[in-house]
Amino acid sequence: MSTSQPLIFRKGLDMKEAVAGELAAAYHSAIVDRVRANGYRHDTGRLTIHLAREFGFCYGVDRAVDYAYQARRRFPGRQVYLTGEIIHNPHVNDQLRAAEIRFLTDQGERWDTLGPDDVVILPAFGVTVGDMARLVGQGCTLVDTTCGSVLNVWKNVVRYAQDGFTAVIHGKVHHEETRATASQALKYPRGRYLVVLDRAEAAEVCDFIRQGPGADSAAFIARFGAVASPGFDPAVDLDRVGCANQTTMLMSESLAIGEMFREAMTERYGSADLAAHFRSFDTICSATQERQDAVTTLLDSERLDLMLVVGGYNSSNTVNLAKICADRVRTFHIAEPECLISSNEIRYRPVGMPSTAPCQEEVQLDWLPATGPLTIGLTAGASTPNNIVGQAIERLEQFGA
């Protein structure tokens, strides 16, 4: 174990200009620029394409990818690793592998051999407290790309833990960000966490709270023990709760779950004592909200025949964009432009399938009507670069002709 303090880069590596051209070549799209300049509309043959006004790379993702390229340039003689996918986009991750950045989640890679000569990039999702301590202890040089919105959630979860409040986290328990956020609650002895996936799970927890001392703790642990902190005692640990969320969840649902817990705690303890038992801070990621708002505006303002949502199948924010669209119009979630096989055939992932489920693509024939004008909406998740969006538009141009 190294006894020296390792280097931790959190504000760049002074190589931004050096990698600017490389990033532009890899991810820029001239056709996307033209569509933006034309009011986010593109007419091609019989097709009219409307692009959501907020889509694709957010600031946090853009920064993470930029730092990864800087790290490769900054340390040319050293091995550079990522703890896992830097973002949930297969194209971007494959590009980084091609740049000889190794992923510790890939088969054959090992954490225990890392040392002071190695550079390790922490992804936009962040890493757990335990993994961070391990990497520091091994003396690795660290490049921390953790998104500022994620750090804001962590700050509030730590505040809950300091004051003896259990963090109720709306998220996916196996998602890297949720695991990292939950670990923040264990920094203090009184810290606890509980992860709820959706309104249905939140309702079960709220029912337990309303029941008071007569609630069945054993049944609760049988149901939620796997998504709670070690030694979780619902009779004690749900006495004081604070709400938080995985930043890429459906924001309307995060807000609704927060309100559900507010109402349950009010019913249990009364309005006068609510502040002693319930807290909630605004931990909604502005970029996630902007992309969800933009696609809702597009659906409200245009008569669309169908919607295409482009992004990784394991990307939580992309999955949620597809859910919003599918409630209003026929929607296809595609991972890459190659999923647009022809004007007659599309390969896609069914909307509503959890992002953590094994990838099960389906193929739809006759997905585009053979004749007549057609209006298509298009958006992309926050981990999807512009060149992928542009390639999707170019494929649609071929079909429109």
Secondary structure by P-SEA (a helix, b strand, c coil): ccccbbbbbcccccccccaaaaaaaccccaaaaaaaaaccccccccbbbbbcccccccaaaaaaaaaaaaaaaacccbbbbbcccccccaaaaaaaaaaccccccccccccccccccbbbbbccccccaaaaaaaaaacccccccccaaaaaaaaaaaaaaaabbbbbcccccccaaaaaaaaaaaccccccccccccaaaaaaaaaaaaacccccaaaaaacccccccccccccccccbbbbbcccccaaaaaaaaaaaaaaaaaaacccccccccccccccccaaaaaaaaaaaaaaacccccbbbbbcccccaaaaaaaaaaaaccbbbbbccccccccccbbbbccccccccccbbbbbbccccccccbbbbbbbbcccccaaaaaaaaaaaaaaac
